Amino acid sequence: MTREQERQRTAQADEAPWHQFGPYISDRQWGTVREDYSPDGQPWTYTTHDQARSRAYRWGEEAIGGICDQKQLLCLAPAFWNGNDPILKERLFGLSGPEGNHGEDVKELYYYLDNTPTHSYMQMLYKYPQHTFPYEWLVHENARRGRQKPEFELSDTQIFHDNRYFDIFLDYAKADPLDLLLQITVHNRGAQEAPLHVLPQAWFRNTWDWGYNSYKPQLSACPGGHIEIDHASLPDLKLFCEAQDGQMPELLFCNNASNHQRLYGEANPEPYCKDGINDYLIQGNHEAVSPERCGTKAAAHYVLHVPAGESRVLRLRLASPTLAEPFADFEQIMKLRRQEADEFYQELQHDLTDADARNVQRQALAGMLWSKQFYYYDVWQWLTGDPAQPKPPEQRWQGRNSDWIYLNNMDIVSMPDKWEYPWYAAWDLAFHCVPLALVDAHFAKEQLLLLTRDWYMHPNGLLPAYEWKLSDVNPPVHAYATWRVYQMDRKRNGTADTEFLQTMFHRLLLNFTWWVNRKDLNGRNVFEGGFLGLDNIGVFDRSAPLPTGGKIEQADGTSWMAMFALNMMRIALELSHNNPVYQDMASKFFEHFLYIAYAMANVAELQLDMWDDEDDFYYDVLNVKGIRTPLRVRSMVGLIPLFAVEVLETDALQSAPEFVSRMNWFLENRPELAALVSRWQEPGKGQTHLLSLLRGHRMKKLLRRMLDEAEFLSDYGVRSVSRYHKDHPFVFEDAGGTNARVDYEPGESSTDLFGGNSNWRGPIWLPVNFMLVEALQRFYHYYGPDFKVEYPTGSGQFCTILDVSQSLTIRLTNLFLRDDNGRRPAFGDDKQLQQDPHFRDYLLFHEYFHGDNGKGLGASHQTGWTGLIAKLLQPRLGE
């Protein structure tokens, strides 16, 4: 057991609070729904980046590479000023949804490089230009560009091309759970000496201005040039600041309170507002900071002059005030924690021999661990308002999330991206848990359990989608994630956590019931679903009323439910080993799966035709007053039926006799359903049995489309829309007075029909590719080496399904790995990213990837689901 694993053990046993502090501060709080109190529900304009430095937040904080405690009472993060910028760099800059030509987008370069599960060691890199940061240029150029053009990024301004920038490494280490070291290393990459102001800041989240509790904690200067921290809910702490070149830093104090004068033109209720340190430094306003050197926000102001090509180091320590010599053992502790992090990952990666692959995997996992965030949102309080604040507009009660008065979240939650998505998304989070289980199965299980708690799940059984629209409908992948995390945890730790599995099963029963009652309105086992994560993939916005009227019978929604049923059946069979009662539940889900399979099978008497014999593909079907029209878009919608597959071993069935008895009765008495299950009576390889929506013949037809490089198969994975539509766009005529059209778009979206920068009309998307890889492995487990398909289609080469799965894995991992020419496809044609030694080995984990060349697109730090690359890189993926 490594030292980090021992820390995990003591934390899980409540012997030591190693998780008390961590990287739990959002990269962006402005523009979130939580902070929006506008009458029209427009969070992007209610709180802007420009206002952020002056407005005290109600629900959380933001910072660059910050840390805080689990309740976010105390925050610690650095700020910077290059002497040229018009504002202090306290937060990352980016465009709001309406400002970007492809939606919201962070316009900075920063990398999460390392992290351990207990956050005993963490490292981040922030690249800060020495020239004036091009705030206005980024805004104006993206506003000028239309959707047909790519986003204009910070690197496109060429602000880094003369190397006049700072590489700022933030290293955190824990001597013990409440003793934290921060080392800030500033490298001047330019050819001339350059000044840099570095301001490590400590502040309290504002808990006193809302009318519930008037208690105000305090930060104050103390002898020796350090900052004393006094909060009734925290232990005694002090921020020790080391001298630089024999000089102690200047200590600056203000209050984490809104600047009413700047924001509203009103007198400030109290002096020395949140932007006081900014105004003192940038504007030279000495009256903006407290002369008493106390308040609820403080900074240690260092001024560095960094010679060309050299570096400077600052050291701080958050620890007990009784610590006599805070910097005597600093270097030793930092070095030890780095070594222990290396040992932890060496143990994980002992079968991963390629150094580049190890680097990619470690940074992917680091990004996921850095993306844990304190998330606070009480919908009832948000709707009703706070006693000491103006009452929210009445429209709020008929607006966003007004039907979620039950939701009260105040937890550490895995985020997709702490800038572009600084809120959890239910189905994203389910995918996060799979790679997280590689390093912290306990946290992964906690996250899955969290979503199903009473203060998250709606009383009707719906899981909260995301704060923008809690009632939106995401694919039901949580039973899948539960089973995979359970398997991985059992494999890695040697014990089966059946308590976790049982708890999740009962909570997911509520969710399954919601789906059956709400999304199968005609009781025909055909599901509508709605959004289902596939934003731009279809002809219509499936979350909105259709311009044609009627409804869409969704091939993907129905397939997701078939998968859900199989996952629940498998979990019930596992639980039946210890409690035979679960055999009855396994039978229930087995039968429900068969009914869904029957509905998907193009059965004439049901008049359902999702499968198209002419095109050998599944399509959504538009049903308007009984007139059913297939929407012939070759998209990921038609491949998702592959996900609904389960292989049962004969040994597993022998331990569930009641299930087998009921199953046999059912199959004997409902032969029309039994015929839909792939050769149930014929045992496959190794005496296995297959449950799938696809029998071998139809599966081969579907794979023929998927594995065609002129259609779905890219050099870097499976496209979300077939390339066939590049020359043969699908057009639905007279869709509410207009023609609705779907083209193949390998890069950014050219339409804002569904908003944001979401685009699944061609790009490669990691979650569904990951599901395809695992589904193919399960098919191979049944069919074995004798069942072969042409790969790629038209090549004349035939491979086993396992070979296809492994080849697809290689294509996906090649997005990030250096090729024979040293290029990473995800970096595109950016020569500096590809070649510069200070860029080329730092990874970004994008939301999706160009369908033809693999370039990273969308949210640049969406490590959440793209973090699945860490699992794809891990040997023995199928375990």
FIDOMI-657342 format. One record per residue (C-alpha): x, z negated, y negated. Coordinates in steps of 0.05 Angstrom, whole numbers, padded with zeros to 5 digits, always signed. Layout:
BEGIN
XZY ...
% end
This chain:
BEGIN
+00000+00000+00000 +00029+00020-00067 +00029-00028-00126 -00026+00012-00160 -00069+00008-00098 -00058-00067-00097 -00082-00071-00168 -00144-00031-00148 -00157-00080-00092 -00152-00141-00137 -00196-00109-00189 -00250-00092-00138 -00247-00162-00110 -00256-00190-00181 -00188-00225-00175 -00159-00192-00237 -00195-00151-00292 -00149-00091-00291 -00205-00047-00318 -00220-00092-00378 -00183-00043-00423 -00180+00031-00414 -00186+00100-00448 -00259+00087-00461 -00264+00114-00533 -00298+00181-00543 -00259+00238-00573 -00321+00252-00616 -00380+00209-00637 -00404+00250-00696 -00457+00302-00680 -00483+00265-00619 -00557+00252-00607 -00546+00176-00607 -00522+00178-00680 -00577+00225-00702 -00633+00194-00744 -00657+00259-00776 -00731+00276-00779 -00719+00345-00748 -00673+00324-00691 -00611+00361-00714 -00552+00318-00696 -00499+00370-00715 -00520+00367-00788 -00540+00294-00792 -00470+00269-00781 -00413+00318-00795 -00338+00316-00785 -00330+00308-00860 -00377+00248-00861 -00346+00216-00799 -00289+00181-00835 -00339+00146-00881 -00398+00130-00835 -00399+00068-00790 -00428+00088-00723 -00486+00053-00689 -00472+00068-00616 -00398+00080-00606 -00330+00099-00634 -00283+00158-00633 -00207+00166-00636 -00147+00206-00615 -00121+00178-00549 -00154+00111-00561 -00166+00051-00516 -00217-00005-00519 -00248-00059-00477 -00307-00046-00431 -00358-00066-00484 -00319-00030-00538 -00315-00091-00582 -00241-00079-00599 -00210-00010-00607 -00138+00013-00614 -00115+00083-00630 -00063+00119-00673 -00076+00161-00735 -00027+00210-00768 -00013+00244-00834 +00038+00300-00843 +00039+00292-00919 +00001+00357-00930 -00068+00349-00901 -00127+00331-00945 -00149+00276-00897 -00118+00226-00849 -00118+00252-00778 -00159+00197-00746 -00203+00242-00703 -00199+00310-00671 -00228+00368-00710 -00277+00419-00683 -00336+00461-00700 -00408+00439-00691 -00456+00481-00649 -00483+00522-00709 -00412+00532-00737 -00380+00564-00677 -00391+00636-00659 -00398+00612-00587 -00424+00543-00601 -00387+00477-00609 -00312+00478-00598 -00254+00430-00610 -00199+00463-00652 -00138+00422-00632 -00084+00423-00579 -00079+00360-00538 -00067+00344-00464 -00083+00287-00418 -00019+00284-00376 -00022+00222-00333 -00066+00163-00314 -00076+00114-00258 -00143+00086-00234 -00131+00018-00265 -00101+00050-00327 -00037+00011-00315 -00001+00073-00341 -00029+00130-00383 +00002+00187-00421 -00027+00237-00471 +00005+00291-00514 -00022+00310-00583 +00007+00370-00619 +00004+00360-00695 +00023+00416-00743 +00071+00401-00800 +00037+00454-00843 -00030+00437-00875 -00082+00436-00820 -00125+00499-00828 -00193+00464-00830 -00227+00514-00876 -00196+00576-00843 -00222+00555-00775 -00292+00544-00802 -00296+00607-00843 -00265+00654-00791 -00310+00630-00735 -00370+00637-00782 -00348+00708-00797 -00342+00728-00725 -00403+00747-00685 -00417+00733-00612 -00384+00798-00592 -00316+00770-00613 -00276+00714-00581 -00271+00645-00612 -00217+00636-00665 -00173+00579-00640 -00121+00536-00674 -00065+00574-00638 -00093+00639-00667 -00073+00615-00736 -00001+00618-00712 +00009+00549-00740 +00054+00531-00681 +00093+00596-00678 +00151+00574-00722 +00155+00508-00683 +00139+00468-00744 +00098+00416-00708 +00104+00348-00677 +00096+00333-00603 +00067+00263-00603 +00067+00228-00536 +00024+00167-00527 +00045+00122-00469 +00004+00061-00450 +00025+00010-00399 -00004-00056-00377 +00041-00116-00365 -00022-00151-00340 -00097-00138-00351 -00096-00167-00422 -00025-00147-00442 -00021-00074-00464 +00039-00035-00488 +00034+00027-00532 +00094+00072-00543 +00088+00130-00592 +00143+00181-00585 +00147+00234-00640 +00186+00298-00627 +00201+00345-00685 +00201+00414-00653 +00219+00448-00719 +00285+00470-00749 +00280+00423-00809 +00273+00348-00818 +00200+00330-00828 +00163+00267-00850 +00105+00237-00811 +00061+00177-00827 +00040+00142-00763 -00015+00090-00768 -00033+00053-00705 -00102+00025-00720 -00143-00033-00692 -00216-00041-00708 -00280-00073-00684 -00342-00032-00666 -00394-00049-00718 -00443-00097-00684 -00463-00135-00747 -00498-00086-00793 -00560-00073-00751 -00599-00138-00758 -00590-00169-00690 -00527-00210-00699 -00494-00227-00764 -00429-00251-00732 -00370-00211-00760 -00303-00215-00725 -00239-00210-00764 -00171-00178-00765 -00118-00209-00809 -00044-00205-00825 -00002-00260-00797 +00070-00281-00807 +00121-00234-00777 +00082-00171-00796 +00033-00170-00739 -00044-00167-00736 -00084-00226-00711 -00148-00210-00674 -00206-00259-00676 -00269-00241-00637 -00314-00293-00605 -00326-00249-00544 -00253-00233-00532 -00192-00276-00513 -00142-00292-00568 -00101-00229-00580 -00049-00204-00629 -00025-00134-00643 +00051-00139-00646 +00084-00085-00687 +00158-00071-00678 +00202-00058-00739 +00227+00014-00750 +00297+00021-00778 +00296-00053-00795 +00232-00048-00834 +00165-00077-00813 +00105-00031-00824 +00059-00040-00883 -00006-00072-00859 -00070-00043-00888 -00140-00072-00881 -00211-00049-00895 -00278-00056-00861 -00312-00014-00808 -00372-00005-00854 -00404+00058-00884 -00383+00082-00952 -00452+00086-00983 -00425+00111-01049 -00393+00172-01018 -00449+00186-00968 -00511+00170-01008 -00490+00159-01080 -00509+00085-01074 -00470+00021-01088 -00432-00005-01028 -00459-00069-00998 -00388-00092-00985 -00320-00068-01010 -00262-00035-00972 -00303+00013-00930 -00286+00050-00866 -00249+00106-00903 -00207+00056-00944 -00142+00069-00907 -00152+00144-00914 -00165+00137-00989 -00106+00090-00999 -00057+00137-00964 -00083+00206-00985 -00112+00191-01054 -00067+00134-01073 -00127+00089-01085 -00099+00019-01078 -00168-00012-01090 -00194+00019-01026 -00158-00033-00982 -00165-00108-00981 -00114-00147-01022 -00129-00207-00978 -00103-00167-00919 -00162-00180-00874 -00223-00142-00851 -00253-00108-00790 -00206-00048-00790 -00131-00050-00797 -00071-00004-00793 +00004-00012-00787 +00033+00041-00833 +00099+00071-00810 +00135+00127-00847 +00181+00167-00803 +00232+00220-00824 +00246+00258-00760 +00308+00303-00759 +00301+00374-00732 +00298+00375-00656 +00301+00299-00651 +00251+00244-00637 +00231+00174-00660 +00197+00119-00621 +00147+00066-00644 +00127+00007-00601 +00067-00039-00605 +00038-00091-00559 -00032-00120-00554 -00023-00187-00521 -00032-00262-00525 -00009-00291-00592 +00035-00340-00554 +00080-00285-00529 +00148-00304-00557 +00188-00239-00552 +00139-00182-00545 +00191-00127-00543 +00245-00159-00501 +00217-00132-00435 +00179-00073-00464 +00224-00018-00438 +00229-00049-00369 +00153-00055-00362 +00141+00016-00387 +00192+00044-00339 +00164+00004-00280 +00093+00027-00292 +00115+00099-00295 +00152+00090-00229 +00090+00058-00198 +00047+00116-00222 +00096+00164-00189 +00093+00124-00124 +00016+00125-00126 +00014+00201-00133 +00071+00212-00084 +00029+00177-00032 -00032+00220-00049 +00008+00285-00051 +00053+00275+00009 +00027+00339+00041 +00027+00379-00023 +00097+00408-00024 +00094+00456-00084 +00118+00421-00147 +00074+00464-00193 +00012+00449-00151 +00028+00374-00154 +00034+00379-00230 -00033+00415-00236 -00068+00366-00190 -00039+00305-00225 -00060+00330-00294 -00129+00347-00269 -00138+00277-00243 -00107+00248-00306 -00159+00286-00347 -00215+00258-00305 -00189+00186-00312 -00179+00195-00387 -00251+00220-00392 -00281+00153-00374 -00321+00132-00435 -00360+00073-00461 -00430+00100-00466 -00483+00062-00505 -00554+00088-00515 -00617+00045-00516 -00673+00095-00526 -00725+00042-00546 -00680+00016-00601 -00661+00086-00621 -00734+00105-00629 -00758+00042-00664 -00697+00032-00708 -00658-00031-00726 -00684-00089-00767 -00631-00083-00821 -00634-00007-00827 -00684+00043-00854 -00740+00059-00804 -00730+00124-00766 -00778+00180-00782 -00844+00179-00746 -00831+00248-00717 -00781+00215-00671 -00838+00188-00628 -00860+00259-00611 -00791+00288-00608 -00728+00286-00566 -00726+00235-00509 -00788+00198-00533 -00812+00194-00461 -00749+00156-00440 -00762+00088-00470 -00737+00058-00404 -00666+00084-00412 -00616+00031-00434 -00544+00052-00419 -00483+00010-00437 -00430+00026-00385 -00364+00061-00372 -00385+00130-00349 -00348+00193-00328 -00356+00246-00381 -00350+00322-00373 -00308+00326-00437 -00301+00270-00488 -00303+00319-00547 -00351+00375-00530 -00392+00334-00482 -00383+00260-00502 -00443+00242-00460 -00455+00241-00386 -00490+00299-00352 -00522+00279-00286 -00503+00337-00243 -00434+00344-00275 -00422+00272-00258 -00440+00284-00185 -00386+00336-00181 -00336+00291-00218 -00343+00239-00162 -00314+00285-00109 -00243+00292-00139 -00248+00221-00167 -00256+00196-00096 -00185+00222-00082 -00157+00167-00126 -00213+00116-00138 -00270+00119-00088 -00296+00053-00114 -00307+00081-00183 -00337+00145-00155 -00388+00104-00115 -00403+00062-00176 -00418+00124-00217 -00467+00152-00166 -00501+00085-00160 -00505+00079-00236 -00546+00143-00244 -00600+00115-00197 -00605+00046-00229 -00671+00027-00262 -00640+00030-00331 -00619+00102-00319 -00670+00134-00271 -00739+00147-00299 -00795+00107-00263 -00822+00172-00235 -00755+00185-00200 -00724+00236-00247 -00650+00228-00261 -00631+00232-00335 -00600+00300-00347 -00560+00290-00412 -00575+00260-00479 -00592+00326-00512 -00653+00330-00467 -00659+00274-00416 -00719+00307-00382 -00683+00372-00367 -00677+00389-00294 -00609+00393-00262 -00595+00414-00190 -00605+00357-00140 -00533+00351-00118 -00528+00276-00116 -00543+00269-00041 -00488+00319-00028 -00439+00281-00073 -00460+00215-00040 -00445+00242+00030 -00379+00273+00009 -00354+00211-00027 -00375+00168+00033 -00336+00214+00080 -00274+00215+00035 -00276+00140+00026 -00281+00128+00100 -00224+00176+00114 -00178+00147+00061 -00193+00073+00069 -00212+00069+00142 -00279+00035+00132 -00349+00062+00126 -00386+00035+00066 -00455+00038+00096 -00482-00009+00043 -00467+00042-00010 -00497+00098+00033 -00560+00058+00047 -00571+00040-00026 -00562+00111-00049 -00608+00137+00006 -00666+00093-00017 -00656+00111-00090 -00650+00185-00075 -00716+00181-00037 -00748+00169-00105 -00714+00230-00133 -00732+00274-00074 -00805+00252-00082 -00803+00270-00156 -00779+00340-00138 -00833+00350-00086 -00889+00324-00131 -00867+00357-00196 -00831+00422-00179 -00872+00447-00119 -00938+00451-00156 -00974+00493-00104 -00948+00454-00044 -00916+00516-00013 -00844+00490-00011 -00823+00538-00065 -00791+00503-00124 -00788+00521-00197 -00734+00473-00223 -00723+00499-00293 -00655+00497-00325 -00615+00480-00262 -00549+00487-00299 -00549+00563-00297 -00558+00572-00372 -00551+00646-00385 -00554+00672-00314 -00625+00698-00314 -00673+00741-00353 -00711+00683-00385 -00698+00613-00407 -00725+00577-00346 -00733+00511-00383 -00781+00541-00433 -00851+00572-00427 -00843+00644-00405 -00859+00699-00455 -00897+00734-00399 -00937+00672-00379 -00938+00650-00307 -00879+00618-00272 -00815+00634-00236 -00807+00618-00163 -00733+00603-00161 -00688+00624-00104 -00636+00574-00127 -00685+00517-00140 -00714+00525-00071 -00645+00530-00039 -00621+00468-00075 -00680+00430-00046 -00664+00457+00024 -00594+00430+00014 -00622+00364-00012 -00665+00357+00051 -00606+00371+00097 -00561+00321+00059 -00614+00267+00065 -00623+00283+00139 -00548+00276+00151 -00545+00210+00113 -00605+00183+00152 -00572+00202+00218 -00509+00165+00197 -00548+00103+00178 -00587+00106+00243 -00523+00087+00281 -00534+00016+00256 -00609+00017+00246 -00653+00062+00289 -00708+00061+00236 -00671+00115+00199 -00682+00164+00256 -00754+00171+00232 -00729+00188+00162 -00680+00239+00191 -00739+00272+00225 -00778+00275+00160 -00722+00312+00125 -00708+00357+00184 -00781+00380+00183 -00781+00388+00108 -00720+00432+00112 -00755+00477+00162 -00815+00485+00118 -00770+00505+00060 -00732+00553+00105 -00798+00584+00126 -00817+00595+00053 -00750+00628+00039 -00753+00675+00099 -00797+00731+00071 -00855+00712+00115 -00911+00762+00106 -00970+00714+00111 -00941+00670+00056 -00932+00730+00010 -00864+00704-00011 -00809+00755-00020 -00746+00721-00048 -00704+00759+00003 -00699+00833-00013 -00686+00876+00049 -00668+00936+00008 -00615+00901-00034 -00596+00848+00019 -00601+00794-00033 -00643+00735-00057 -00679+00741-00123 -00722+00697-00167 -00794+00720-00168 -00838+00722-00229 -00910+00703-00212 -00961+00720-00265 -01033+00710-00243 -01015+00725-00171 -00976+00788-00188 -00906+00775-00161 -00846+00813-00189 -00775+00803-00163 -00724+00795-00219 -00669+00838-00190 -00609+00804-00221 -00551+00798-00173 -00527+00730-00194 -00505+00663-00167 -00579+00648-00159 -00579+00692-00097 -00516+00661-00067 -00539+00589-00072 -00579+00595-00006 -00511+00592+00028 -00504+00520+00006 -00561+00496+00051 -00522+00489+00116 -00510+00431+00163 -00475+00429+00230 -00494+00374+00278 -00451+00354+00336 -00483+00342+00404 -00451+00272+00405 -00485+00255+00339 -00552+00275+00368 -00542+00235+00431 -00538+00172+00389 -00606+00187+00357 -00654+00196+00416 -00718+00185+00375 -00696+00238+00326 -00680+00287+00382 -00747+00273+00416 -00786+00286+00352 -00744+00347+00336 -00755+00378+00405 -00830+00366+00400 -00832+00397+00332 -00793+00459+00353 -00833+00468+00416 -00899+00463+00379 -00879+00503+00317 -00841+00562+00346 -00849+00601+00281 -00807+00549+00247 -00758+00541+00305 -00744+00615+00302 -00718+00608+00231 -00664+00558+00251 -00602+00596+00271 -00602+00597+00347 -00620+00524+00354 -00626+00529+00430 -00558+00562+00436 -00500+00513+00426 -00444+00540+00384 -00370+00528+00384 -00354+00459+00411 -00427+00443+00427 -00451+00444+00355 -00519+00462+00326 -00532+00498+00261 -00585+00486+00208 -00583+00539+00154 -00627+00583+00111 -00586+00642+00136 -00578+00666+00207 -00515+00705+00224 -00543+00775+00210 -00571+00758+00141 -00511+00716+00123 -00465+00776+00137 -00508+00818+00091 -00504+00767+00035 -00429+00758+00045 -00421+00834+00041 -00445+00829-00031 -00407+00766-00048 -00340+00791-00020 -00344+00858-00055 -00292+00863-00110 -00337+00913-00146 -00391+00860-00148 -00378+00785-00143 -00307+00776-00117 -00255+00768-00171 -00181+00756-00163 -00196+00685-00186 -00260+00667-00150 -00333+00688-00145 -00365+00713-00209 -00432+00683-00230 -00462+00753-00240 -00445+00815-00202 -00400+00866-00237 -00451+00917-00214 -00491+00900-00276 -00435+00925-00321 -00459+00996-00309 -00528+00979-00284 -00558+00926-00331 -00623+00895-00309 -00678+00905-00360 -00746+00872-00356 -00791+00912-00401 -00844+00883-00447 -00823+00810-00439 -00869+00782-00492 -00862+00843-00535 -00788+00854-00524 -00743+00879-00469 -00703+00824-00434 -00635+00847-00409 -00579+00820-00365 -00510+00853-00367 -00446+00832-00334 -00405+00794-00386 -00339+00769-00358 -00321+00729-00420 -00358+00694-00476 -00433+00703-00484 -00459+00757-00530 -00527+00724-00536 -00550+00656-00560 -00616+00660-00523 -00601+00595-00488 -00557+00565-00542 -00487+00537-00543 -00426+00570-00512 -00455+00569-00442 -00447+00634-00406 -00457+00646-00333 -00466+00722-00338 -00400+00737-00305 -00348+00682-00313 -00321+00641-00256 -00349+00572-00251 -00314+00519-00209 -00372+00476-00183 -00410+00532-00148 -00345+00563-00123 -00326+00496-00094 -00394+00492-00059 -00384+00562-00031 -00316+00542-00003 -00345+00481+00032 -00407+00519+00057 -00363+00572+00089 -00323+00517+00124 -00387+00488+00153 -00409+00557+00177 -00342+00566+00211 -00349+00499+00245 -00409+00528+00281 -00390+00601+00291 -00316+00593+00306 -00262+00647+00307 -00302+00701+00341 -00350+00711+00283 -00317+00756+00232 -00335+00790+00167 -00303+00846+00128 -00259+00817+00073 -00256+00843+00020 -00317+00887+00030 -00296+00959+00042 -00224+00941+00060 -00233+00952+00135 -00201+00883+00147 -00241+00831+00185 -00230+00757+00179 -00260+00693+00204 -00304+00654+00156 -00250+00601+00152 -00200+00654+00130 -00249+00675+00075 -00257+00603+00053 -00182+00593+00050 -00171+00658+00013 -00225+00639-00038 -00190+00572-00048 -00125+00608-00062 -00159+00654-00113 -00188+00593-00149 -00124+00553-00150 -00087+00614-00176 -00124+00605-00241 -00076+00548-00257 -00014+00560-00216 +00044+00602-00241 +00046+00671-00210 +00109+00710-00190 +00120+00726-00264 +00113+00653-00285 +00044+00666-00317 -00017+00621-00310 -00079+00665-00313 -00119+00610-00347 -00072+00616-00408 -00091+00689-00419 -00044+00731-00462 -00019+00674-00506 +00057+00683-00501 +00072+00613-00528 +00027+00580-00476 +00057+00624-00422 +00131+00620-00440 +00148+00563-00487 +00177+00504-00448 +00139+00456-00493 +00072+00489-00474 +00076+00525-00407 +00070+00465-00361 +00014+00429-00399 -00054+00446-00370 -00123+00454-00401 -00183+00451-00355 -00235+00497-00383 -00310+00499-00372 -00308+00568-00340 -00261+00627-00333 -00261+00701-00349 -00291+00739-00291 -00237+00793-00291 -00172+00762-00317 -00183+00687-00305 -00172+00665-00377 -00200+00596-00392 -00263+00596-00435 -00315+00548-00462 -00300+00474-00470 -00224+00468-00464 -00222+00397-00436 -00281+00401-00388 -00239+00368-00334 -00303+00339-00305 -00326+00393-00258 -00264+00436-00266 -00227+00375-00240 -00252+00399-00172 -00188+00439-00173 -00153+00374-00153 -00194+00373-00088 -00182+00447-00076 -00107+00436-00081 -00110+00377-00033 -00091+00398+00038 -00146+00391+00091 -00201+00405+00040 -00256+00399+00092 -00242+00328+00111 
% end
